[in-house]
Amino acid sequence: MGSRCCIEKAPAPSLRSIGLPKAEEWQANRTDSGRVFSCEKGENVRWSFPAVRRSVGKVDNCQVGVYASLCNDTFATLVNEKLFLPKNWVEDKNRCDKAGIPNTERIFRTKPQLALALVDECIAHGVAFDWVGADGLYGHSDILCSGLDKRGLLFVLDVHNDETVFFEEPVLAVPLDQGNRGRKPKHPKPDRQAERLDDYLTKLSENDWEQVKVRKTTKGWLCLRVHKCAVWSWNRKDAQARRRTFSHNPNRKR
C-alpha cells in the first residue's frame, strides 16, 4: 500500500486522526486507557516453515505469530500471542508430533481468526482498551470486522488501496427472473457498482481535505491532512451492507 488508508467503525468522532503506525514500530496514539492491535512477526525457531520475513526481506524458515499489544501514549507491552500454523502443518500428524504441538492446537485458523481470539482472551482477562487496530491484512478480513462489530467494539483497521466499497448505501435484492435459460437468480446483488478506494481518491479536490490535530509532540501539535467519509462494505453474504468510516492520510508513506 503506497499511502495510509483505514476503515474505522462508524461513528467514531474521537478518532479523527485515524492513522495507525506499523506494528513493528510499537508506537501508540493517545487514548484514555489504551488500545490493542494485532500484528505479525517472524523469528527463526525450531518449529518453522518457509514464509516472507519482513526483517530480512525474503522467504526464509521462520515462525509466524499473531500478537496483541496494549498501548497508551508512549508506553506499549505485549499482552498475548498465538502461533500461526499453516494448513499443511496441521494436516501433517508426524510433523506436529515431532514439534510437540498439542492435539488441541492442531486446528487451522487464519490470522484474522487468531486475532479475534486474542481480543476475546483480552476481554476475558479484564484487559481494558478503547479500540482495536491492525494492518491491511486484518482490515480486509470480514471475519475480524464482523466479529468486532458483534462484540460492540470500536476499531480502526488499515485497508488496501484496491479495496472496493460503496459511497452510498446499496440496495441489495435478488434480480427478477427474466425467463431466460439457465439457473434462476437466487443471490442478492447491489443496485450500484462498488468503487476502488484508490480510484475514489483521485477524484478529490482540495476542499475535501482538512487539517487534524493528532497529538502533542516536543515541537508542538502533530497535524495531518485527512479525508474522511462514510462508506458501505458488503461481504456478499449479509442481507445488508455495513456502514463504515473511511479515513485517508496521504502524509504517511509505507
N, C-alpha and C positions, 0 to 999 in steps of 0.2 A: 504494500500500500504506500503510495507516494506521499500522501498527506493525511492528516488526522481526521477521522470521521468517527462518530459514535452514535449509537442509538440508546437513548435513555427511556426508562418507563415514564410515561406521562400521567399526571402532571408532576413536574419536578422544579418548582420555582427557585429553590435554593441552590440548584446545581447549574447555574448558567455558564460556568466556566468549562465544564464537562470534559476537558482533555485529560486522558489518563496517561501516566508515564509507562514505559515498558517495564515488565515485571522485574527484569534484572537490575533496574536502577534502584529499587527499593525506596522510592520516594512516595510521598502522600500529599494529597490536598487536604486543607483544613476542614474538619467537621467537628461536631460536638463530641463524639465519643471515638469514632474510628471508622475503618472500613475493612472489608475482607475481599481479597481478589485472588483469582486462580491463575497459575502460570505454569510453564514447563521449564525444566532444566535438565540437562544431560550430564552424567558423570560416568567415568569408567568404573565398573563394578563387576563382581563375579557373575551376576545374573544380567547378561547384556545381550543386545541384538543390534543389527545394523540400523542406524537412523541418522537423520541430519543433526549434527552437533553444532549449535549456533556459536559456541565458543571457539571452534576451530574452523567453521565454515565448510564442512564436508561431511560425507557419510562415514561413520565410524561406529565401532561397537560401543554401546553406552546404555545407560539406564534412563528411562523416561518416566517422570513422575508428574503429578498434578499437586500443587502446593497451595495452601491457604496462608495468607499473611495478614495480620491485623496491624493497621497503620493509623497513626494520629499525629498530625503536624509533621515534625521531622523524625518521629520515632516509628519503628516497624519491627515486627518479630514474627517468625513462622509459628503458626499455631496448629497446623495439621498437614498431613501429606498422604498421598496414595500412589502406589506403584502402578504404572500403566503396563498391562500385559497384552502384547499383540495376539491376534486371534490364532495364529499358527503356534504360539506358545501354549495357549490354553488347551488346544486340541492335541498337544504332544504330551502324553502322560509321562513317558520316560524322562523327558526334559524337565518337567515340573517336579518329578520325584527327585531327580539329581540335584536340582536347585533348592529343594526343601520348601517348595511353596505349599502352604496348607491347602487341603482339599476345598475348604470353604472359600478360598480366594481364587480358585481356578474358574472364574466366570469372566467372559469377555465383556468389558464395559468401555464405551468410548470415553474420551477425555471430558466432554461436557457432562456425561453421566457421573463420572468421578467427581467433577467439580460440584455438581448438585448434592452429591452425597457428603462432600466436605462441608457445604453450607449447612446441611441438616445436622451434622455432628456438632458443628459450632453452636448452633441454636440449642441442641440438646444439652450441651455442657455449659450453657449460660454465657457464652461469649457475646458481648454487646457490640453492635455495629450499626451504622446508619445506612449504608448502602453497599452493594456488591459491584465490583468492577472486574473486567477481564479484557483480553485482547480479541482480535477479529475472529479467531477460530471459534471462540465461545459465543461471540456476538452473532455469528452466522447460524448457530445451533438453535433450532426451535425447541429442542429438549430442555436446554437450560433456560431459555427465555420464558417459555410457558410454565416451566417448573417454578421459577422465581415469581411469576405472576400469581400462580395458585397459592403460593406461600405469603402473598401480600408484601413482598419485599421490593424496595426501591433498588434499581440497578442502572449502571452506566457501562455499556459494553461497546468496544470498538467494532466497526463493521468494515468490510472490504469495499473498495471503490466500485466494484461491479455488482454490488448488492442491488436487487430490484425491489422497489416499494411503490405504493400508490400515494399520490399527493392530495387525493380526495378519497373519501371513503367509498370503496366499490360496493355495488350491489351484486350479491352472489346468488345465482339461480341456475337451475338445470335448464339447458336450452330446450325449446319446444321441438318435438319430433316433426321433422319436415316430410315424413313419409318416404324418404329415400331408402335405398337398400343399405344394408349394414346394421350394426348394432344401434339400438335406441340410446339416446343420451341419458346418462344416469348420474354424472358427476357435475357439481356446480361449476360455473365459470363466471369470472368477473365481467362487469359491463364496460370496463375500461382497461387500457393497457398499462401494465406496470412499467416503471421507468428506472433506468440505472442511475445511481447516485452521482457518478462522475459526469454523466450527460446533463443531469439537472444543474450541477454546479457551474457548468459553462454558461448557463443562461442568466446567472445572477448579475445584477447591477450593483454599483457602489452603495445604493440606498438599501440594499438587502443585508448589509453587514453592520455590526455595532461593536463598539469597544467595551470590553467587560473587565472589571477588576477581579482578579483571581485570588491573590494573596499578597500579604506584605513581605517584602524582602529587605535586605540590608541597604538597598538602593531605592527603597520606596515600593509603591504598588507595582506588581506584575500585571500588565494589561495585555489582553489578547483580542484579536479581531475575530469575531464569531458570527456565524449564521445559524439560525435556529428556526425550525418549522415543524408542524405536525405532519406525520406520515402514517400510513397504514400498512401493516405487514400481514401477509396471508401465507399459511403453510400448505395450502391446497387440501387441507383436511377439515379444519374447523368450519362451522357454519357462518362465521363472521370474521372479518379481518380485525386484527388487534391494532389499536391506536398507540403510536409511539411518538417520541420527540426526537427528531434528527438534529444533531448539532455538529457543525464543522468548524475546525480551526486550522486555517492554512499556515499558521505561524510555525507549527511543529512539523518537522520532517523526520521520517524514519531513516 
